[in-house]
Amino acid sequence: MHEPRISCTVSTALLVFMFGSALASPSFSDEVMSLPGLNQSLCFKHYSGYLSVGEGKELFHWFVESEPPVSPGQEYPIVLWLNGGPGCSSLAGMLTENGPFVVGANQEISLNPYSWNKVANMLYLEQPAGVGFSVPEEATNDTITADDSLHALLEFFRLHPHLQGRPFYITGESYAGHYVPNLAKAILDYNSREDAPTINLQGFAVGNAYTDWAHDFNANLPYGYYHALLSPEAWIEINQACGNFTAACFWPNPNVECNAACGMAIDAPVTKIEASLDIYDIYADECLPVGKKAPAQIRAMLRARAAAGKLHGKRSPLRGQQRVQGTDISPVFDTCADLYVDAFLNNPAVQRAIHVKEGSKWQQCGLDGLYDFNFASMVPNYKAWTAEKKLRLLVYSGDADYIVNVLGTESWVTSLGLDVKVPWMPWKGSDGQTAGYVTEYDGLSLVTVKGAGHMVPKDRPGHALDMLTSFLQGAPFDKVSLSAERRPELCKLKSSQAASR
């Protein structure tokens, strides 16, 4: 396995172009003045549109300023959110997980009382090119994606020069376990240039993050067995055929061989698991409105697995992350929220409001067959960063996720060989409930979120906001306060009253 290296090809001329007007006022050309379905005033501004990254590529973004800070003059950091896949839209994360807007079945918009813009300025970026509204669709990989995202950030700061120098964090989930570290490395490499105005990267947080194929995929079947998803007979047969290593039969890489006997032992029980429940949240029901099914965020990886000749070639590519309408395990988002968002973002009136190119079609996940998994592991980067201690790192895991589960995450974190500063212990949410468990390592925090699946902010929005707040403030996760800035009330101030963020 090789340490990822990112090509940073930003020219001096481009830097001058991007930052030549660094003292100018923020650009309002992308400000969203109204949004179909939203019938109340806001206490924050938001912007959306395309960020040019060169070579004819444009990445779509939606930037949401923070709510007015609790303390006068307080400035909140900028937090970038990336969904995974690979090939899934970060607008899905914005509208079904941690953004301020909640789209209902009737296409009316309410406000999320646990939106992350209560404590940060939130930037949602659709990347790589070809995802969501970003163009064009073309073959890509981890290296290209990180380089394009870096260029998008430079363009973003050109449009919002007043934000240059703010503390900057990257967050994401699922295949963002590759996106986020690769982008962090690209930013650090870029910042090392003497002629570069730096991006003030402070750290990153990744959730249920695909990080290392051997550690992550080798944990699927043990997790399934110890959560009563496999029969004892199937578990014995798998161990006899595969020993302690089943990951090769899950990794979507045709160059990684799956032992035939192991594959046969795995195929039937795993197919039953993935056909009978939501593998992103094993305790959730499915959304099954008549005639429609919602695409799963990580479906791209399962399709890639099938294309590589691995397990489950006959599985419907639309199954998973589909919940029975009305079975609300989340106090904010309906179980069929994906369907509502799909209709919302394909509404021409909405597209005009958020400055989308005319005639665009949005889908939650794409890039079928166009993504090259060119890095098997992010562990080498973590080893370097935890040794340097220049970045604050949070790795979190919803404990009800099967596909990228807590056992795999614990496995690769343990492989780093870090000293334990604070042993495993429960942490409390602002509601006083046990929100999960935390281990503080030297250079990294590992946090579990009790009862959450693959999409932690969707399933446990209040505790996800508590976790983010503690991370941004550098506060212990077991000392969550009931401060006003994590207040659950909806945004009440009018946009004209919005203070500088």
C-alpha positions in Angstrom: 0.0 0.0 0.0 1.3 3.4 -0.9 0.8 6.7 0.9 -1.5 8.9 -1.2 0.1 11.8 -3.0 -1.9 14.6 -4.4 -1.0 16.6 -7.4 -1.3 20.3 -6.6 -1.1 22.2 -9.8 -2.3 25.7 -8.9 -0.3 28.2 -10.9 1.0 31.5 -9.6 -1.2 33.3 -12.2 -4.2 31.5 -11.0 -3.5 32.4 -7.4 -3.2 36.1 -8.4 -6.5 35.8 -10.2 -8.2 34.1 -7.3 -6.9 36.3 -4.5 -6.1 39.6 -6.2 -9.3 41.1 -4.8 -8.8 39.7 -1.3 -10.0 42.9 0.3 -13.1 43.2 -1.8 -16.7 42.7 -0.4 -18.2 39.3 -0.6 -19.8 38.3 -3.9 -23.6 38.3 -3.9 -24.1 36.9 -7.4 -24.8 33.5 -6.0 -26.9 34.5 -3.0 -30.2 32.6 -2.9 -32.9 35.2 -2.4 -35.9 32.9 -2.1 -36.5 29.2 -2.1 -39.7 27.4 -3.3 -41.5 25.9 -0.3 -39.8 28.1 2.3 -42.4 30.4 3.8 -40.5 31.9 6.8 -37.8 34.4 7.3 -34.2 33.3 7.9 -31.6 34.7 10.3 -28.8 33.7 7.9 -27.8 34.1 4.3 -27.1 31.3 1.9 -25.4 31.0 -1.5 -25.2 28.4 -4.3 -23.8 28.0 -7.8 -20.9 26.7 -9.7 -17.2 26.9 -8.8 -14.9 26.6 -11.8 -11.9 24.3 -11.2 -10.3 24.4 -14.7 -10.3 22.1 -17.7 -14.0 22.8 -18.3 -15.1 21.4 -14.9 -17.5 23.1 -12.6 -18.4 21.9 -9.1 -21.7 22.9 -7.6 -21.8 24.2 -4.0 -24.3 25.5 -1.5 -22.9 27.7 1.2 -24.9 28.4 4.4 -23.8 31.1 6.8 -24.1 30.4 10.4 -26.9 31.6 12.6 -26.1 34.8 14.5 -23.4 34.0 17.1 -24.3 33.9 20.8 -21.5 36.3 21.8 -21.2 39.6 19.9 -18.2 39.6 17.6 -17.8 35.9 17.7 -16.7 34.3 14.4 -17.6 30.8 13.6 -15.4 28.4 11.6 -16.0 27.1 8.1 -17.0 23.5 7.9 -17.0 21.6 4.6 -19.3 18.6 4.3 -18.7 15.8 1.8 -21.0 12.8 1.2 -19.4 9.6 0.0 -20.4 6.9 -2.5 -18.1 7.4 -4.3 -20.3 9.5 -6.5 -23.0 10.7 -4.1 -24.1 14.3 -3.7 -23.4 16.4 -0.7 -26.7 18.2 -1.2 -28.3 14.9 0.0 -26.4 15.4 3.2 -27.4 19.0 3.4 -31.1 18.3 2.9 -31.4 14.9 4.8 -28.7 15.1 7.5 -27.2 18.3 8.9 -28.3 21.3 6.9 -30.9 23.9 7.9 -33.6 22.9 5.5 -35.9 19.9 5.8 -38.0 19.0 2.7 -41.4 17.5 3.5 -43.6 15.2 1.5 -45.6 18.2 0.3 -42.4 19.9 -0.8 -42.7 22.5 1.9 -39.5 23.4 3.8 -39.2 23.5 7.5 -36.1 24.3 9.5 -33.8 21.7 11.2 -33.4 22.5 14.9 -30.1 20.6 14.9 -28.6 22.1 11.8 -24.8 22.4 11.9 -25.0 26.0 10.8 -25.9 26.7 14.5 -22.2 26.5 15.2 -20.4 26.8 11.9 -20.6 28.3 8.4 -21.4 25.2 6.3 -20.1 24.6 2.8 -21.6 21.6 0.8 -19.6 20.6 -2.3 -20.8 18.2 -5.0 -17.7 16.4 -6.0 -16.2 14.8 -8.1 -17.4 16.4 -11.4 -20.4 14.5 -12.7 -22.0 14.2 -9.2 -25.3 16.0 -8.7 -25.2 19.3 -10.6 -21.4 19.3 -11.1 -20.2 18.8 -14.6 -19.0 17.1 -16.7 -19.4 13.4 -15.9 -16.1 11.7 -16.6 -13.7 9.1 -15.3 -12.0 10.1 -12.0 -10.2 8.8 -8.9 -9.2 9.9 -5.5 -6.3 12.0 -6.7 -8.3 13.9 -9.3 -11.2 14.4 -6.9 -8.9 15.9 -4.2 -7.2 18.2 -6.7 -10.5 19.5 -8.1 -11.9 20.0 -4.7 -8.9 22.1 -3.7 -9.4 24.3 -6.8 -13.0 24.7 -5.8 -12.1 25.8 -2.3 -9.7 28.4 -3.8 -12.5 29.7 -6.0 -14.8 29.8 -3.0 -12.5 31.9 -1.0 -12.1 34.2 -4.0 -15.8 34.7 -4.0 -15.9 35.2 -0.2 -12.6 36.9 0.6 -13.9 38.0 4.1 -13.8 34.3 5.1 -10.1 33.8 4.1 -8.1 32.8 7.2 -11.1 31.5 9.2 -10.5 28.2 10.9 -11.4 25.5 8.3 -12.5 21.9 9.0 -13.5 19.1 6.6 -16.2 16.7 7.5 -17.9 13.8 5.8 -19.1 10.2 5.9 -18.8 6.9 4.1 -16.4 7.1 1.1 -15.6 10.5 2.4 -13.2 8.4 4.5 -11.1 8.7 1.4 -12.3 12.1 0.1 -11.6 13.9 3.4 -8.0 12.7 4.1 -7.0 13.1 0.5 -8.3 16.7 0.4 -6.6 17.4 3.7 -3.3 16.3 2.2 -3.9 18.4 -0.9 -4.5 21.4 1.2 -1.5 20.8 3.4 0.7 20.4 0.3 -0.8 23.5 -1.2 -0.2 25.5 2.0 3.5 24.6 1.9 4.0 26.7 -1.2 5.6 30.0 -0.4 3.4 32.0 -2.9 0.1 30.5 -1.7 -2.4 32.2 0.5 -3.1 29.4 3.0 -6.4 27.7 3.8 -6.5 27.6 7.5 -7.1 23.9 7.9 -7.4 22.9 11.6 -8.6 19.3 11.3 -11.3 17.0 10.1 -14.0 14.6 11.2 -15.1 11.5 9.3 -18.1 9.3 10.1 -18.6 5.6 9.3 -15.7 6.2 7.1 -14.4 3.7 4.5 -10.7 4.0 5.3 -8.8 0.7 4.7 -10.3 -2.1 2.6 -8.8 -4.9 4.7 -9.9 -3.6 8.1 -13.3 -2.3 7.1 -14.5 -5.1 4.9 -13.1 -7.8 7.2 -15.5 -6.5 9.9 -18.8 -7.0 7.9 -19.4 -10.7 8.8 -18.3 -10.5 12.5 -20.6 -7.5 13.0 -23.4 -9.4 11.3 -22.9 -12.5 13.4 -22.6 -10.7 16.7 -25.8 -8.7 15.8 -27.8 -11.9 15.1 -27.8 -11.4 11.3 -26.1 -14.7 10.5 -27.0 -18.2 11.6 -24.5 -20.1 13.8 -24.2 -22.7 11.0 -23.3 -20.0 8.4 -20.8 -18.5 10.8 -19.0 -21.8 11.3 -19.0 -22.5 7.6 -17.6 -19.1 6.8 -14.8 -19.4 9.3 -13.9 -22.8 8.0 -13.7 -21.6 4.4 -12.2 -18.2 4.9 -10.3 -18.3 8.2 -10.1 -14.8 9.6 -10.0 -13.0 6.3 -13.1 -12.3 4.3 -12.3 -8.8 3.0 -11.1 -9.9 -0.4 -14.7 -11.0 -1.3 -16.0 -7.5 -0.5 -13.4 -5.2 -1.9 -14.6 -3.9 -5.4 -11.2 -4.3 -7.0 -10.8 -6.9 -9.8 -7.2 -7.3 -8.9 -8.0 -8.6 -5.4 -8.9 -12.3 -5.6 -11.7 -13.7 -3.6 -11.1 -17.4 -2.7 -13.8 -19.5 -4.4 -14.6 -21.6 -1.3 -14.8 -18.4 0.8 -17.0 -16.7 -1.7 -19.4 -19.6 -1.9 -19.7 -19.7 1.9 -20.3 -16.0 2.1 -22.6 -15.4 -0.8 -25.9 -16.9 0.5 -25.9 -15.5 4.0 -24.7 -12.1 3.0 -27.3 -11.9 0.2 -30.0 -12.7 2.8 -28.7 -9.9 5.1 -28.5 -7.3 2.4 -31.9 -8.3 0.9 -33.8 -8.3 4.2 -32.8 -5.1 6.0 -31.2 -1.7 5.7 -27.5 -2.4 5.9 -26.9 1.3 6.7 -29.0 1.0 9.8 -29.8 -2.5 10.9 -32.6 -1.4 13.3 -34.4 0.8 10.7 -37.4 -0.1 8.6 -37.5 0.6 4.9 -39.2 3.3 2.8 -41.4 1.5 0.4 -43.9 4.0 -1.2 -45.8 2.4 -4.1 -43.7 2.1 -7.2 -40.6 3.9 -5.9 -37.4 3.1 -4.1 -34.8 5.5 -2.8 -31.2 5.1 -3.9 -28.7 4.4 -1.1 -25.8 6.7 -0.5 -23.2 4.0 -0.8 -24.9 2.1 -3.6 -22.1 3.1 -5.9 -19.7 0.9 -4.0 -22.0 -2.1 -4.1 -22.5 -1.7 -7.8 -18.7 -1.5 -8.2 -18.3 -4.6 -6.2 -20.7 -6.5 -8.5 -19.0 -5.1 -11.6 -15.7 -6.4 -10.2 -17.2 -9.9 -10.2 -17.5 -10.1 -6.5 -20.6 -11.0 -4.4 -24.2 -10.1 -5.1 -24.1 -9.4 -8.9 -27.9 -9.9 -9.1 -28.8 -7.5 -6.3 -31.0 -4.5 -7.1 -28.8 -1.4 -7.2 -31.6 0.6 -5.6 -32.0 -1.5 -2.5 -30.8 -0.3 0.9 -31.4 2.9 2.9 -35.1 2.5 2.1 -37.4 2.9 5.1 -41.1 2.5 5.7 -42.8 5.9 5.4 -43.8 7.1 8.9 -41.4 4.9 10.9 -39.4 7.9 12.2 -36.3 6.9 14.1 -35.1 10.4 13.4 -36.9 13.3 15.2 -36.3 15.5 12.2 -36.1 13.6 8.9 -38.9 11.4 7.5 -37.9 7.9 6.5 -38.6 8.8 2.9 -36.7 12.0 3.0 -34.5 10.9 0.0 -37.5 10.8 -2.2 -38.7 14.2 -1.2 -35.2 15.7 -1.8 -35.0 14.1 -5.3 -38.3 15.7 -6.3 -37.2 19.0 -4.8 -33.9 19.3 -6.5 -35.4 18.3 -9.9 -38.0 21.0 -9.6 -37.2 23.7 -12.3 -38.3 26.5 -10.0 -35.9 25.2 -7.3 -33.1 24.9 -9.8 -33.5 28.5 -11.0 -33.5 29.7 -7.4 -30.2 28.0 -6.6 -28.6 28.9 -9.9 -28.5 25.5 -11.6 -27.8 25.2 -15.3 -31.0 24.9 -17.2 -32.1 21.4 -18.1 -30.1 19.7 -15.4 -31.1 16.4 -13.9 -30.1 15.7 -10.3 -29.7 12.2 -8.8 -28.3 11.3 -5.4 -25.6 9.0 -6.7 -23.9 8.6 -10.0 -20.6 7.9 -11.7 -21.4 4.3 -12.3 -18.2 2.5 -13.5 -16.3 5.8 -13.8 -14.5 5.8 -10.4 -11.1 4.2 -9.9 -10.4 3.2 -6.3 -6.7 4.1 -6.6 -5.8 4.1 -2.9 -6.5 1.0 -0.8 -5.8 2.7 2.5 -5.7 6.0 4.3 -3.9 4.5 7.3 -0.4 5.8 6.2 -1.8 9.4 6.3 -3.2 8.9 9.7 0.1 7.6 11.0 1.9 10.7 9.7 -0.7 13.1 11.0 -1.0 11.6 14.5 2.8 11.7 14.8 2.9 15.4 13.7 -0.1 16.5 15.8 -0.8 19.5 13.5 -4.4 18.5 12.8 -7.2 17.7 15.2 -8.8 14.4 14.1 -12.2 13.0 14.9 -13.3 9.5 13.8 -16.9 8.8 14.7 -19.2 5.8 14.0 -22.9 5.1 14.3 -23.0 1.7 16.0 -26.0 0.4 14.0 -24.3 0.6 10.6 -23.4 -2.8 9.0 -21.6 -1.8 5.8 -18.8 0.4 7.3 -19.2 -0.6 10.9 -17.6 0.3 14.2 -15.6 -2.9 14.4 -13.7 -2.2 11.3 -13.2 1.4 12.4 -11.8 0.3 15.7 -9.6 -2.2 14.0 -7.8 0.3 11.8 -7.6 2.9 14.6 -6.0 0.3 16.8 -3.5 -0.5 14.1 -2.1 3.1 14.4 -0.6 2.1 17.7 -1.5 5.3 19.5 -1.2 5.8 23.2 -4.6 6.1 25.0 -5.0 9.4 26.8 -8.5 8.8 28.1 -9.8 5.2 28.1 -13.1 4.1 26.6 -16.0 5.8 28.4 -19.6 6.9 27.8 -20.3 10.5 26.6 -23.5 12.4 27.3 -25.5 14.5 24.9 -27.0 17.9 25.7 -30.3 16.0 26.5 -28.6 14.2 29.3 -28.8 10.9 27.6 -25.8 8.6 26.9 -25.0 9.4 23.3 -22.3 6.8 22.8 -18.7 6.0 23.8 -15.4 7.8 23.3 -11.7 6.9 23.5 -9.2 9.7 23.4 -6.0 8.7 21.7 -2.8 10.7 21.4 -3.7 12.6 18.2 -7.1 11.3 17.5 -10.6 10.9 19.1 -12.7 7.9 18.4 -16.4 8.4 19.1 -19.4 6.1 18.7 -22.9 7.4 18.4 -25.5 5.1 20.1 -28.4 4.0 17.9 -27.2 5.8 14.8 -26.6 4.1 11.4 -24.4 5.1 8.5 -25.8 8.6 8.4 -25.2 9.8 12.0 -26.6 13.3 11.6 -29.8 12.0 10.1 -30.4 9.3 12.7 -29.2 11.1 15.8 -29.3 14.8 14.8 -29.1 16.3 18.3 -26.2 14.1 19.4 -24.4 14.7 16.1 -24.6 18.5 16.7 -23.4 18.0 20.3 -20.4 16.0 18.9 -19.6 18.6 16.3 -19.8 21.4 18.8 -17.4 19.7 21.2 -15.0 18.9 18.3 -14.9 22.5 17.0 -14.5 23.9 20.5 -11.8 21.4 21.5 -14.0 20.4 24.5 -14.1 16.9 26.0 -16.9 14.8 24.5 -18.1 13.7 27.9 -18.6 17.4 29.1 -21.3 18.5 26.8 -23.0 21.6 28.2 -26.5 22.9 27.7 -25.2 26.2 26.2 -27.5 28.5 24.3 -25.6 28.0 21.1 -26.9 24.4 20.9 -30.4 25.6 21.5 -33.0 23.4 19.7 -35.4 26.3 18.8 -35.9 27.2 15.2 -34.2 30.2 13.7 -36.4 33.1 14.8 -34.6 36.3 13.6 -35.3 37.9 10.2 -32.6 37.8 7.6 -32.3 41.6 7.9 -31.1 41.2 11.5 -28.4 38.7 10.6 -25.1 39.7 12.1 -21.7 39.2 10.5 -20.8 35.5 10.8 
